[in-house]
Amino acid sequence: MRAMICTGYGSPDVFELQEVETPIPKDYEVRIKIYGASVGPSDCIFRKGSPIVKLVYGFKRPKNSIFGTELAGIIDAVGKRVTRYKVGDRVFGLSAKTFGAQAEYKCLHENTPLAIIPTAMSYEEAVAICDGAPTALTFLRDKAKVQRGQTVLINGASGAVGIYAVQIAKYLGAEVTGVCSGANVVLVKSHGADKVIDYTREDFTKNGQLYDVIFDAVGKRSFSECKGALTKRGVYLSTVLSLSILLDMIKTTVFGNKKAIFVTAGLMQNQANLNFLTELYESGKIKGVIDQRYPLEQLAEAHRYVERGHKKGNVVITLV
């Protein structure tokens, strides 16, 4: 099968299209013929190889040389003990532990976060929703426990996590404020934001407005910067791991009413979350947002585009 191999840490040029052995499913595994994958900021972080990444995933080069966490495709083979799925099922899901989505085939345990793709949903839209919506759901519903009538601000509201955070917060009944550049105001409003702030013209931490939840979906504003814009028992959420957020989590656990929260949302996903998101899709509560599409062999170009920091929604890798 064809796969994009990360030959080492560095620039997008480290990727090479190679022919590798097609995997064979084990007893409890399904093999997915992949039609769609995605590229986001986390892929770029892994490719560059920060000290933490190298410590966990390989010092000289990634132990998992085929990148990609989110995938959508069709099951073309199953292990002899598989009971949840059958050949021909259209599925989308996450391979958070072993990666491997940027290839023509991937084997996953049947208990991996996977869900059946609704009839009306394309492979591209399925993988787009899988890249962002599960993270937004975990932070807003499960960690912040957003309730009807609360005020929620989404920083980075036009990005892969932020655009779904807007839709999910609205579904949960919140009054939603999105923060993005002026060029993306219409996009964010069209997906449910009650108000949109252009960060190039206004600083949401200094305008006097208070929010029950501030979700920094791009990790650009710290808890200390946002604290004054939180209500008395407000919650600050960040998708980006840093020393400061870890220290803030420890401090706010012990002192004060305002809380800072970070979680590794990708590792917390399950089939129930994906099934819930398909229900939201079928009821018209969320929809996929695709900015750019690249064929597998142009993975490096997809990384370069993502690194510019101006993408709207998702960047999808297509495999036909």
C-alpha positions as CSV (number, residue, x, y, z in Angstrom):
1,M,0.0,0.0,0.0
2,R,1.0,3.6,-0.4
3,A,1.8,5.6,2.8
4,M,3.5,8.9,3.6
5,I,6.5,8.1,5.8
6,C,8.0,10.6,8.2
7,T,11.7,9.9,7.8
8,G,12.8,12.2,10.7
9,Y,12.0,15.4,12.5
10,G,12.1,18.7,10.7
11,S,10.5,20.6,7.9
12,P,7.6,19.2,5.8
13,D,10.2,17.8,3.4
14,V,10.8,14.9,5.8
15,F,7.8,13.1,4.3
16,E,8.3,10.5,1.6
17,L,5.6,8.6,-0.3
18,Q,6.6,4.9,0.0
19,E,5.2,1.5,-0.7
20,V,4.8,-0.5,2.5
21,E,3.3,-3.8,3.5
22,T,-0.5,-3.8,3.7
23,P,-1.6,-4.7,7.3
24,I,-3.5,-7.8,8.1
25,P,-6.2,-7.5,10.8
26,K,-5.7,-9.5,14.0
27,D,-8.6,-11.4,15.7
28,Y,-10.3,-8.3,17.1
29,E,-9.3,-5.8,14.4
30,V,-10.9,-4.3,11.4
31,R,-9.0,-3.1,8.3
32,I,-10.1,0.2,6.9
33,K,-9.5,1.3,3.4
34,I,-8.9,5.0,4.0
35,Y,-10.6,7.6,1.9
36,G,-10.0,10.6,4.1
37,A,-7.5,11.8,6.7
38,S,-6.7,15.2,8.2
39,V,-3.8,17.5,9.0
40,G,-3.8,19.9,12.0
41,P,-1.4,21.9,14.2
42,S,-0.7,18.8,16.3
43,D,0.6,17.0,13.3
44,C,3.0,19.8,12.7
45,I,4.2,19.8,16.3
46,F,4.9,16.0,16.1
47,R,6.7,16.5,12.8
48,K,9.0,19.2,14.2
49,G,9.9,17.1,17.2
50,S,9.8,19.1,20.4
51,P,11.8,17.7,23.3
52,I,8.6,16.2,24.8
53,V,7.6,14.6,21.5
54,K,11.1,13.1,21.1
55,L,11.1,11.8,24.7
56,V,7.7,10.0,24.2
57,Y,7.7,9.1,20.5
58,G,11.3,8.5,19.5
59,F,14.5,10.5,19.9
60,K,16.0,10.4,16.4
61,R,12.8,9.8,14.4
62,P,9.2,9.0,15.2
63,K,8.5,5.4,16.2
64,N,5.2,5.6,14.4
65,S,6.5,6.8,11.1
66,I,3.0,7.1,9.4
67,F,1.3,10.1,10.9
68,G,-2.4,10.9,11.1
69,T,-5.0,10.4,13.9
70,E,-8.3,11.0,12.2
71,L,-9.6,8.8,9.4
72,A,-12.7,7.9,7.4
73,G,-13.1,4.9,5.1
74,I,-14.7,1.6,4.4
75,I,-14.0,-1.7,6.2
76,D,-12.6,-4.2,3.7
77,A,-11.5,-7.0,6.1
78,V,-12.3,-8.1,9.7
79,G,-10.6,-10.4,12.2
80,K,-12.3,-13.6,13.0
81,R,-13.5,-12.4,16.5
82,V,-14.9,-9.1,15.4
83,T,-18.6,-8.6,16.3
84,R,-19.2,-4.8,16.1
85,Y,-18.5,-4.3,12.4
86,K,-18.7,-6.1,9.0
87,V,-17.0,-5.7,5.6
88,G,-18.6,-2.8,3.8
89,D,-19.3,-0.6,6.8
90,R,-18.4,3.0,6.2
91,V,-16.7,4.3,9.4
92,F,-14.8,7.2,10.8
93,G,-12.7,7.4,13.9
94,L,-9.5,8.0,15.7
95,S,-6.2,6.2,16.0
96,A,-4.8,8.4,18.8
97,K,-2.3,5.9,20.1
98,T,-0.7,4.4,17.0
99,F,-1.5,7.1,14.4
100,G,-1.2,5.7,10.8
101,A,-4.1,7.4,9.1
102,Q,-2.1,8.9,6.3
103,A,-1.9,5.7,4.3
104,E,-4.2,3.6,2.2
105,Y,-5.0,1.1,4.9
106,K,-5.1,1.0,8.7
107,C,-6.0,-1.8,11.1
108,L,-7.7,-0.9,14.4
109,H,-9.2,-2.8,17.3
110,E,-13.0,-2.9,17.0
111,N,-13.2,-1.1,20.4
112,T,-11.2,1.8,19.1
113,P,-13.2,5.0,18.8
114,L,-15.0,4.3,15.6
115,A,-18.6,5.0,14.4
116,I,-20.7,4.3,11.3
117,I,-20.8,7.2,8.9
118,P,-24.4,8.5,8.3
119,T,-25.6,7.9,4.7
120,A,-25.7,11.6,3.9
121,M,-22.2,12.3,5.2
122,S,-19.2,12.1,2.8
123,Y,-15.9,10.6,3.8
124,E,-14.3,14.1,3.7
125,E,-17.0,15.6,6.0
126,A,-16.7,12.6,8.4
127,V,-13.0,13.0,8.9
128,A,-13.4,16.8,9.2
129,I,-15.9,16.4,12.0
130,C,-13.6,13.8,13.6
131,D,-10.8,16.4,13.6
132,G,-12.0,18.9,16.1
133,A,-15.6,18.1,17.2
134,P,-14.6,15.3,19.7
135,T,-12.1,17.6,21.4
136,A,-14.6,20.4,21.6
137,L,-17.2,18.0,23.0
138,T,-14.9,16.7,25.7
139,F,-13.8,20.2,26.9
140,L,-17.2,21.9,26.8
141,R,-19.7,19.2,27.8
142,D,-17.6,16.9,30.0
143,K,-15.0,19.3,31.6
144,A,-16.7,22.7,31.7
145,K,-20.1,21.2,31.9
146,V,-21.7,24.0,29.9
147,Q,-25.3,24.7,30.8
148,R,-28.1,26.4,29.0
149,G,-28.0,30.2,29.5
150,Q,-24.2,30.3,30.3
151,T,-21.9,32.7,28.4
152,V,-19.1,30.9,26.5
153,L,-16.2,32.6,24.6
154,I,-14.3,30.6,22.0
155,N,-10.9,31.9,21.1
156,G,-9.8,30.7,17.7
157,A,-13.4,30.2,16.7
158,S,-12.6,29.6,13.0
159,G,-10.1,26.8,13.5
160,A,-10.6,23.0,13.5
161,V,-11.5,22.8,17.1
162,G,-13.0,26.3,17.5
163,I,-15.6,26.0,14.7
164,Y,-17.0,22.9,16.3
165,A,-16.8,24.4,19.7
166,V,-19.1,27.2,18.5
167,Q,-21.6,24.7,17.2
168,I,-21.5,22.4,20.3
169,A,-21.7,25.3,22.8
170,K,-24.7,26.6,20.9
171,Y,-26.3,23.1,21.0
172,L,-25.7,23.0,24.7
173,G,-27.7,26.2,25.1
174,A,-25.0,28.7,25.7
175,E,-24.7,32.3,24.5
176,V,-21.6,32.0,22.3
177,T,-19.0,34.6,21.5
178,G,-16.4,33.7,18.9
179,V,-13.0,35.3,18.6
180,C,-11.3,35.3,15.2
181,S,-9.9,37.6,12.5
182,G,-12.1,39.9,10.6
183,A,-11.9,37.7,7.5
184,N,-13.6,34.9,9.3
185,V,-16.4,36.8,11.1
186,V,-19.1,35.7,8.6
187,L,-18.0,32.0,8.8
188,V,-18.2,31.9,12.6
189,K,-21.5,33.7,12.7
190,S,-22.9,31.3,10.2
191,H,-22.1,28.4,12.5
192,G,-24.0,29.8,15.4
193,A,-22.0,32.4,17.2
194,D,-24.2,35.1,18.8
195,K,-21.4,37.6,18.7
196,V,-18.0,37.6,17.0
197,I,-14.9,39.6,18.2
198,D,-12.2,40.5,15.6
199,Y,-9.1,40.1,17.7
200,T,-7.2,42.5,15.5
201,R,-9.5,45.3,16.6
202,E,-10.6,44.3,20.1
203,D,-9.0,42.4,23.1
204,F,-11.7,40.3,24.7
205,T,-9.8,40.2,28.0
206,K,-10.0,44.0,28.3
207,N,-13.5,44.9,27.0
208,G,-15.3,44.5,30.4
209,Q,-17.3,41.5,29.4
210,L,-17.4,38.4,31.7
211,Y,-17.9,34.8,30.6
212,D,-18.7,31.6,32.4
213,V,-16.4,29.7,30.1
214,I,-13.4,30.8,28.1
215,F,-12.2,28.1,25.7
216,D,-8.9,28.9,24.1
217,A,-9.0,26.4,21.2
218,V,-5.6,27.6,19.9
219,G,-3.7,28.1,23.1
220,K,-2.8,31.7,22.4
221,R,-4.1,33.4,25.7
222,S,-3.1,32.2,29.1
223,F,-5.2,31.7,32.2
224,S,-3.6,34.8,33.8
225,E,-4.6,36.9,30.8
226,C,-8.2,35.6,30.8
227,K,-8.8,35.4,34.5
228,G,-10.2,38.9,34.7
229,A,-12.8,38.1,32.0
230,L,-14.2,35.1,33.9
231,T,-17.2,35.2,36.1
232,K,-16.8,34.4,39.8
233,R,-16.9,30.7,39.2
234,G,-15.7,30.8,35.6
235,V,-13.7,28.1,33.8
236,Y,-10.7,28.6,31.5
237,L,-9.9,25.8,29.0
238,S,-6.9,25.3,26.8
239,T,-6.2,22.7,24.2
240,V,-2.4,23.4,24.3
241,L,-0.2,21.7,26.9
242,S,2.3,24.1,28.6
243,L,4.1,24.4,31.9
244,S,1.9,27.5,32.7
245,I,-1.4,25.7,32.2
246,L,-0.2,22.8,34.4
247,L,0.8,25.2,37.2
248,D,-2.5,27.0,36.8
249,M,-4.4,23.8,37.1
250,I,-2.6,22.9,40.3
251,K,-3.1,26.4,41.8
252,T,-6.8,26.7,40.9
253,T,-7.5,23.2,42.2
254,V,-6.5,24.5,45.7
255,F,-7.1,28.2,45.6
256,G,-10.0,30.4,44.3
257,N,-13.2,29.7,42.5
258,K,-12.0,30.2,39.0
259,K,-10.6,27.0,37.4
260,A,-8.0,26.3,34.7
261,I,-8.3,23.0,32.8
262,F,-6.3,21.1,30.2
263,V,-6.9,17.5,29.2
264,T,-5.5,15.2,26.5
265,A,-8.9,15.1,24.8
266,G,-7.7,12.9,21.9
267,L,-6.8,10.0,24.3
268,M,-10.2,10.3,26.0
269,Q,-12.4,9.6,23.0
270,N,-14.8,6.7,22.7
271,Q,-17.4,5.3,20.4
272,A,-20.2,6.9,22.4
273,N,-18.8,10.4,21.6
274,L,-18.6,9.7,17.9
275,N,-22.1,8.2,17.9
276,F,-23.3,11.4,19.7
277,L,-21.7,13.6,17.1
278,T,-23.3,11.6,14.2
279,E,-26.7,12.3,15.9
280,L,-25.9,16.0,16.0
281,Y,-25.0,15.9,12.4
282,E,-28.1,14.0,11.3
283,S,-30.3,16.5,13.3
284,G,-28.5,19.5,11.6
285,K,-26.8,20.7,14.8
286,I,-23.3,20.4,13.5
287,K,-21.7,20.3,10.0
288,G,-18.2,19.8,8.7
289,V,-16.1,22.8,7.7
290,I,-13.4,22.0,5.1
291,D,-10.9,24.7,4.1
292,Q,-8.5,22.8,1.8
293,R,-8.1,19.3,0.3
294,Y,-4.8,17.7,-0.6
295,P,-4.1,14.3,-2.2
296,L,-1.9,12.0,-0.1
297,E,1.2,12.7,-2.1
298,Q,0.9,16.5,-1.3
299,L,1.0,16.0,2.5
300,A,4.0,18.3,2.8
301,E,2.1,21.1,1.2
302,A,-0.8,20.5,3.6
303,H,1.6,20.9,6.5
304,R,2.9,24.2,5.1
305,Y,-0.6,25.5,4.7
306,V,-1.6,24.6,8.3
307,E,1.6,26.2,9.6
308,R,0.6,29.5,8.2
309,G,-2.0,29.6,10.9
310,H,-4.9,31.0,8.9
311,K,-6.9,27.8,8.0
312,K,-10.7,27.9,8.4
313,G,-12.0,24.6,9.8
314,N,-10.2,21.5,8.5
315,V,-7.5,20.5,6.1
316,V,-8.4,17.1,4.6
317,I,-6.1,14.6,2.9
318,T,-7.9,12.6,0.2
319,L,-7.1,9.0,-0.8
320,V,-9.0,7.8,-3.8
